[in-house]
Amino acid sequence: MSKYHINLLISIILLTLNLSPNLFSQHKYPKREMRAVWIATVGNIDWPSKRGLSPVQQRQEFIEILEMHKKNNMNAVVVQIRPSADAFYPSEYEPWSVWLTGTQGKAPDPYYDPLRFMIEETHNRCMEFHAWLNPYRVFTDTSNIQMAENHIASKHPEWFVDYGHTRYFDPALPQTREFVCKVIGDVTKRYDIDAIHFDDYFYPYKIKGKEFPDSLSFENHNRGFSADKKDDWRRDNVNLVIKMLHDTIKSIKPYVKFGISPFGIWRNKKSDPRGSETNGSQNYDDLYADILLWLEKDWIDYVTPQIYWHIGKEIADYAVLAKWWSKNNYNKQLYIGQAIYRMNQKNKAKAWHGKKEIPRQIELNRSLKNVSGSMYFTTHTFKEDPNNISKYLRKNYYKYPALVPEMPELDSIKPKTPVDFSLFDKKTGYDLVWDMPATSNTLDKARYFVVYRSKNEIDFNKTENIFTITSKPEIFIQKRFFLFRSNAKFYVTAVDRLNNESLPTKSIKIKH
């Protein structure tokens, strides 16, 4: 073989390596990656499994869900706490949810605060809690309304409109925007949430042949928009509430993230040269949600487009859309909403048969510069576990835990390194304990700790070296762990609420 051909072969090999991130462990198992799962409460999709369970049953079910996601090395849950203008927490603005107790307005008995419980249990497992709320939906079936006396729709029926079989807040009214902001502000102030999360329901998906009933609202609140600009007016109605929500959240707790999970297509290219090579419904035109404007204006901190289609789908190709969003994220955190719920043999699209589609999507996500992870819809699919997808993902893609990506625009200061890292040799194992320097700054406090283990020199960027992640400043390692293992060095770092990681402690070596 000539020198030219040898050099050419070397170049091809190097190029292949550069284009194949999964050949490198730090790309195959990224240390920083959002791995979230939605937990839907409307219709009892995920939790509780049915209305009216006892509080003990509700709590047990939620713990089982968290344990399942923790086992799968997920690091965040997105929990629907306000599905139909009713609440999974005590609220002065809205009644208890019908999906919780079976009767809207009825409190859990014996009493407890489900939201506080869920947040504490989630944080105990070193996972983020994103509070998911629907801004405008009130009743999903107007033919069977059972409304609590203190429901806002009972007090102010003039704030609402019916479209199809669903009742909505009228997005055009200043009163509804102010009310939604009060609800979000109340949750942000009273609860230790990591993020406020809205999904894709702004103006509702269009019903063919039916106009959204807002003519009177346009007449009274058009703010100077002419009749031929009614679509722009509707978009502005949504823009106003997004900006108000951003300002409300940040005025109370600047570190709480605000994220939106829109429908997967902003606009098709045939509608706008900036759009994607797709041919489906559009956020901008059909839901009046101008996601790119919100990103550009810094009104939201992350975006999770619901790309609920397979790679190669003709009208909405997952690969096309993931790449488009990666180029249009405006330097904001971008996680992809993935439709694991489509994994079943009844699905007409063969791509969802078996267990290949989600792994293909994960590999594509990890190859894209601006994609920082996934959010999966929905929890019940992981419980059903079609084709043993959970085990497959654990073995091949989520083998090791991952830290949630940092958000430096909100906070980039590392917490202090743990101190007094010590080893206590017990009869059956070893106690590793440490402490944290005192701090009065909320952002500098440790949310959890990462324990690293390595036989030799350690690379803290390799998730393979993470031994465990714990919310407590101690771990116990049984001696049988070392039965067929060589000596090891252990280190600890602290991670704050915005996922900044401290410098590591000095090592402690366990000789066995």
C-alpha positions in Angstrom: 0.0 0.0 0.0 1.4 3.4 -1.0 2.1 6.1 1.5 -0.7 8.2 -0.1 -3.2 5.4 0.5 -2.0 4.9 4.1 -2.5 8.6 4.8 -5.9 8.5 3.2 -6.9 5.5 5.3 -5.8 7.2 8.4 -7.7 10.4 7.5 -10.9 8.3 6.9 -10.5 6.5 10.2 -10.0 9.8 12.1 -13.0 11.4 10.3 -15.1 8.3 11.2 -14.1 8.6 14.8 -15.0 12.3 14.9 -18.4 11.6 13.4 -19.2 8.7 15.7 -19.5 10.1 19.2 -20.8 6.8 20.6 -17.3 5.3 20.1 -16.2 7.4 22.9 -17.5 6.7 26.4 -17.8 10.4 27.3 -20.2 10.8 24.4 -21.9 7.4 24.8 -22.4 8.1 28.5 -22.5 11.9 28.8 -22.0 13.2 32.3 -24.5 16.0 31.7 -27.8 15.1 30.2 -31.5 15.9 31.0 -33.3 12.6 31.5 -36.9 13.6 32.5 -40.2 11.9 32.4 -43.7 13.5 32.4 -46.1 12.3 35.1 -49.6 13.1 33.9 -52.5 13.5 36.3 -55.3 14.5 34.0 -57.5 11.5 33.3 -55.4 9.6 35.8 -53.0 8.8 33.0 -50.0 8.2 35.3 -50.8 9.1 38.8 -52.9 8.5 40.9 -53.9 5.3 39.1 -57.5 6.2 39.8 -59.6 8.8 41.6 -60.2 8.6 45.3 -57.4 6.4 46.4 -56.4 6.8 50.0 -53.5 9.2 50.8 -51.5 6.2 51.8 -52.1 4.5 48.4 -51.4 7.8 46.6 -48.1 8.2 48.3 -47.0 4.6 47.8 -47.8 4.8 44.1 -45.8 8.0 43.7 -42.8 6.5 45.5 -43.0 3.5 43.2 -42.9 5.8 40.2 -39.9 7.6 41.5 -38.1 4.4 42.4 -38.7 3.1 38.9 -37.3 6.3 37.3 -34.4 6.4 39.6 -33.5 2.8 38.7 -33.6 3.8 35.1 -31.1 6.6 35.9 -33.6 9.4 35.1 -32.8 12.7 36.9 -36.0 14.7 36.7 -39.8 14.4 36.8 -42.3 16.8 35.2 -45.4 16.5 37.3 -48.8 17.8 36.3 -50.0 19.7 39.4 -52.8 21.8 37.8 -54.5 19.7 35.1 -57.9 21.5 34.8 -57.7 24.7 36.7 -57.8 22.6 39.9 -54.9 21.8 42.2 -52.9 18.9 43.6 -52.0 21.2 46.5 -53.9 23.5 48.9 -54.7 26.7 47.1 -56.6 29.8 47.9 -57.2 30.3 44.1 -58.4 26.9 42.9 -60.1 23.8 44.3 -58.6 20.4 45.0 -58.4 18.4 41.8 -61.1 15.9 40.9 -58.3 13.6 39.6 -56.9 13.3 43.1 -59.9 12.8 45.4 -62.7 12.0 43.0 -64.6 15.2 43.9 -63.4 18.6 42.9 -62.9 20.7 45.9 -62.6 17.8 48.3 -59.3 17.7 50.3 -57.4 14.4 50.9 -58.6 12.6 54.0 -56.6 12.1 56.1 -55.1 15.4 55.1 -51.7 15.9 53.5 -50.1 18.2 50.9 -49.4 16.0 47.8 -47.2 18.6 46.2 -45.0 19.1 49.2 -44.7 15.3 49.6 -43.9 14.8 45.9 -41.2 17.5 45.9 -39.5 16.2 49.0 -39.5 12.6 47.8 -38.2 13.7 44.4 -35.3 15.7 45.9 -34.5 12.9 48.3 -33.7 10.9 45.2 -31.5 13.7 43.8 -33.9 14.4 41.0 -35.4 17.7 39.8 -39.0 18.5 40.2 -40.6 20.5 37.4 -44.2 21.7 38.3 -46.3 21.2 35.1 -49.4 23.4 34.8 -51.9 24.0 32.0 -52.5 27.8 31.5 -55.9 27.8 29.9 -57.7 24.5 30.0 -60.6 24.2 32.6 -62.9 21.3 31.8 -62.1 18.5 29.3 -65.7 17.5 28.9 -68.3 20.3 29.0 -71.1 17.7 28.8 -70.3 16.4 32.3 -69.2 19.3 34.4 -69.1 18.8 38.2 -67.7 22.1 39.4 -66.7 23.0 43.0 -68.5 26.1 44.3 -65.2 27.9 44.8 -64.0 27.2 41.2 -63.0 30.4 39.4 -65.3 29.4 36.5 -68.2 29.5 38.9 -67.2 32.9 40.2 -66.4 34.5 36.9 -68.2 32.6 34.0 -67.5 35.6 31.8 -63.8 34.7 31.7 -64.3 31.5 29.9 -65.3 30.2 26.5 -66.2 26.7 25.2 -64.6 25.3 22.1 -65.5 21.8 21.0 -66.2 19.9 24.2 -63.6 21.8 26.3 -63.8 24.9 28.4 -60.9 27.4 28.4 -59.9 30.6 30.0 -60.2 33.3 27.3 -56.6 34.2 26.5 -57.7 37.7 25.4 -58.8 38.9 28.8 -56.4 40.8 31.1 -58.2 39.2 34.1 -57.3 35.7 33.0 -53.7 36.6 32.5 -53.5 38.1 35.9 -55.3 35.1 37.5 -52.9 32.6 35.9 -49.9 34.7 37.1 -51.3 34.6 40.7 -51.6 30.8 40.5 -48.0 30.4 39.2 -46.7 33.0 41.7 -48.4 31.2 44.6 -46.8 27.9 43.6 -43.4 29.5 43.1 -43.4 31.3 46.4 -44.7 28.4 48.6 -42.9 25.4 47.1 -39.3 24.3 46.6 -39.8 23.6 42.9 -37.0 23.5 40.3 -39.0 24.8 37.4 -42.4 25.9 36.2 -43.3 23.9 33.1 -46.1 24.5 30.5 -47.0 22.1 27.7 -48.4 22.7 24.2 -51.9 23.9 25.1 -52.1 27.6 24.6 -54.9 28.4 22.1 -56.4 25.0 21.5 -55.7 22.8 18.5 -58.1 23.9 15.7 -61.3 22.1 15.1 -62.1 22.0 11.4 -64.9 24.4 10.5 -65.1 26.0 13.9 -63.7 29.4 14.8 -62.5 30.1 18.3 -65.2 32.1 20.0 -63.4 35.3 20.7 -65.2 37.9 18.6 -66.5 39.9 21.6 -63.1 39.8 23.2 -61.5 41.1 20.1 -64.0 43.9 20.0 -63.4 44.9 23.6 -59.6 44.2 23.9 -58.1 44.5 20.5 -55.3 46.9 21.7 -55.3 48.5 18.3 -55.0 45.4 16.1 -57.2 45.6 13.0 -59.6 42.8 12.0 -57.2 41.5 9.3 -54.5 41.1 12.0 -56.6 39.0 14.4 -54.1 36.1 14.3 -51.3 38.5 15.3 -53.6 39.7 18.1 -54.1 36.1 19.4 -50.3 35.6 19.3 -49.8 38.8 21.2 -52.3 37.6 23.8 -50.1 34.6 24.4 -46.9 36.6 24.3 -48.3 38.9 27.0 -49.0 36.0 29.4 -45.6 34.4 28.8 -43.8 37.6 29.5 -45.9 38.2 32.6 -45.3 34.6 33.9 -41.5 35.0 33.4 -41.5 38.3 35.3 -43.7 36.8 38.1 -41.5 33.7 38.6 -38.2 35.7 38.4 -39.5 38.4 40.8 -40.1 35.7 43.5 -37.3 33.2 42.9 -34.9 34.1 40.1 -33.3 30.7 40.2 -36.6 28.8 39.3 -36.5 27.8 35.7 -39.3 28.5 33.3 -39.7 25.9 30.5 -42.2 25.4 27.7 -42.9 22.1 25.8 -44.5 23.2 22.5 -45.8 21.2 19.7 -42.9 19.9 17.6 -43.3 22.2 14.6 -42.8 25.9 14.9 -43.6 26.6 11.3 -43.3 24.7 8.0 -40.9 26.1 5.5 -43.7 26.7 3.0 -45.1 29.2 5.5 -41.8 30.8 6.5 -38.3 30.4 5.1 -37.1 30.0 8.7 -39.3 27.0 9.2 -38.6 23.3 9.0 -38.9 20.9 6.1 -42.2 19.6 7.4 -45.8 19.6 6.5 -47.8 19.5 9.8 -49.7 21.7 12.2 -47.8 24.8 13.3 -47.4 26.4 16.7 -47.2 29.9 15.2 -50.3 29.6 13.0 -52.5 27.1 14.7 -51.8 27.5 18.4 -50.7 31.1 18.2 -47.5 30.3 20.2 -44.4 32.1 18.9 -41.8 30.0 20.6 -38.9 31.5 18.8 -39.9 35.0 20.0 -39.9 33.7 23.6 -36.5 32.2 23.3 -35.1 35.3 21.6 -36.5 37.6 24.2 -35.2 35.5 27.1 -38.7 34.9 28.4 -38.1 31.2 28.9 -35.1 29.2 30.2 -35.6 26.0 28.3 -37.6 24.5 25.5 -38.8 20.9 25.0 -40.4 20.5 21.6 -42.7 17.5 21.4 -41.2 15.7 18.5 -43.6 12.8 18.8 -42.8 11.2 15.4 -40.3 8.6 14.2 -37.1 9.2 12.2 -38.1 9.2 8.5 -41.8 10.1 9.0 -42.7 11.9 5.8 -44.6 15.0 7.0 -42.7 15.4 10.3 -39.4 13.6 10.4 -37.9 13.4 13.9 -34.4 13.8 12.5 -35.3 16.9 10.5 -37.0 18.5 13.5 -34.3 17.7 16.0 -31.7 19.3 13.8 -33.9 22.3 13.2 -34.5 22.9 16.8 -30.8 22.5 17.5 -30.1 25.4 15.1 -32.9 27.5 16.5 -32.6 27.2 20.3 -31.2 30.8 20.8 -28.6 29.5 23.2 -31.3 28.2 25.6 -31.4 24.7 27.1 -33.0 22.4 24.5 -34.4 19.0 25.5 -36.4 16.9 23.1 -39.8 15.6 24.0 -39.9 12.0 22.9 -43.0 9.8 22.4 -42.0 6.6 24.2 -45.8 6.0 24.5 -45.9 5.1 20.8 -44.0 1.9 21.5 -46.6 -0.7 20.9 -47.6 -3.2 18.2 -50.9 -1.5 17.6 -49.1 1.5 16.2 -49.4 1.5 12.4 -45.9 2.9 12.0 -43.5 0.0 12.0 -40.7 2.2 13.2 -42.3 1.9 16.7 -42.5 -1.9 16.7 -39.7 -3.4 18.7 -37.3 -1.2 20.6 -35.0 0.5 18.0 -36.7 3.9 17.5 -36.0 5.5 20.9 -32.3 4.4 20.9 -32.0 5.8 17.4 -33.4 9.1 18.6 -31.1 9.2 21.7 -28.1 8.6 19.4 -29.2 11.5 17.1 -29.8 13.8 20.1 -26.3 13.1 21.5 -24.8 13.9 18.1 -26.4 17.4 17.9 -24.5 20.2 19.5 -27.3 22.0 21.2 -29.5 19.1 22.4 -29.0 18.6 26.1 -31.2 15.6 26.7 -34.7 14.2 26.6 -38.1 14.3 28.3 -40.3 11.2 27.8 -44.1 11.1 27.5 -45.1 9.3 29.5 -44.6 7.4 32.8 -47.2 4.6 32.3 -45.1 3.4 29.3 -42.1 2.8 31.5 -44.5 0.9 33.9 -45.8 -1.3 31.1 -42.3 -1.6 29.8 -43.0 -2.8 26.2 -40.2 -5.0 24.8 -38.2 -4.5 28.0 -37.3 -1.0 26.8 -36.3 0.1 30.3 -33.7 -2.6 30.8 -32.5 -2.0 27.2 -32.0 1.7 27.8 -30.3 1.1 31.2 -27.9 -1.4 29.7 -27.0 0.5 26.6 -27.7 4.3 27.0 -28.5 5.1 30.6 -26.0 2.7 32.2 -24.6 5.4 34.5 -26.3 8.3 36.3 -26.0 11.7 34.7 -26.2 15.2 36.2 -28.8 17.7 34.9 -27.1 20.3 32.6 -26.1 23.5 34.3 -27.8 26.8 33.5 -25.1 29.4 33.8 -27.3 32.3 32.8 -29.1 31.8 36.1 -26.1 30.8 38.2 -22.6 29.7 37.4 -20.9 29.8 40.8 -19.7 26.5 42.1 -20.7 25.5 45.6 -17.9 25.0 48.1 -16.1 21.7 48.4 -17.3 19.3 51.1 -15.1 19.3 54.2 -14.1 16.8 56.8 -14.3 13.8 54.4 -13.6 10.8 56.6 -13.7 7.0 56.6 -14.9 4.8 59.5 -14.1 1.1 59.3 -17.1 -0.8 60.6 -17.6 -4.6 61.0 -19.6 -5.1 57.8 -18.5 -2.1 55.8 -17.2 1.4 55.6 -18.9 4.7 56.5 -17.8 7.6 54.3 -19.0 10.9 55.8 -18.4 14.6 55.1 -19.8 18.0 55.9 -20.5 21.3 54.1 -19.1 24.7 54.9 -21.8 27.0 56.3 -23.4 29.4 53.8 -26.4 31.7 53.9 -26.8 31.9 50.1 -29.6 29.6 48.9 -27.8 29.1 45.5 -24.6 27.9 47.2 -26.2 25.2 49.3 -25.6 21.6 48.3 -28.7 19.9 46.9 -26.9 16.6 46.7 -23.5 14.9 46.5 -21.7 12.9 43.9 -19.4 10.1 45.2 -16.7 9.1 42.7 -14.7 5.9 42.7 -11.5 5.1 40.8 -8.7 2.5 41.0 -6.1 4.8 39.5 -6.0 8.4 38.3 -9.5 9.7 38.0 -11.3 11.6 35.2 -14.2 13.5 36.8 -15.8 14.0 33.4 -16.4 10.3 33.0 -19.8 9.3 34.3 -18.4 5.7 34.6 -16.5 6.9 37.7 -19.6 8.0 39.5 -20.1 5.5 42.4 -23.4 7.0 43.6 -25.4 10.2 44.0 -26.9 10.9 47.4 -28.9 13.6 49.1 -27.2 12.8 52.5 -23.6 13.7 53.5 -22.7 10.0 54.0 -22.8 6.6 52.4 -22.2 3.1 53.7 -20.3 0.6 51.6 -20.5 -3.0 52.5 -17.2 -4.9 52.6 -18.5 -7.6 50.3 -18.5 -4.9 47.6 -14.7 -5.3 47.6 -14.7 -9.1 47.7 -13.5 -9.4 44.1 -12.4 -5.8 43.6 -9.1 -4.2 44.1 -8.4 -1.1 46.3 -10.2 2.1 45.4 -10.0 5.8 45.9 -13.2 7.7 46.7 -13.9 11.5 46.2 -17.0 13.6 46.9 -18.3 16.8 45.2 -21.3 18.9 46.1 -24.0 19.9 43.5 -26.2 23.0 44.1 -29.8 23.5 43.1 -28.8 24.7 39.6 -26.5 21.8 39.1 -23.2 23.5 39.5 -20.6 21.1 40.8 -17.9 21.8 43.4 -14.3 20.9 43.2 -13.7 17.4 44.6 -12.4 16.6 48.0 -9.0 14.9 48.4 -9.3 11.2 48.0 -9.8 8.5 50.6 -8.4 5.1 49.8 -10.1 2.0 51.0 -7.6 -0.9 51.3 -9.1 -4.3 51.4 
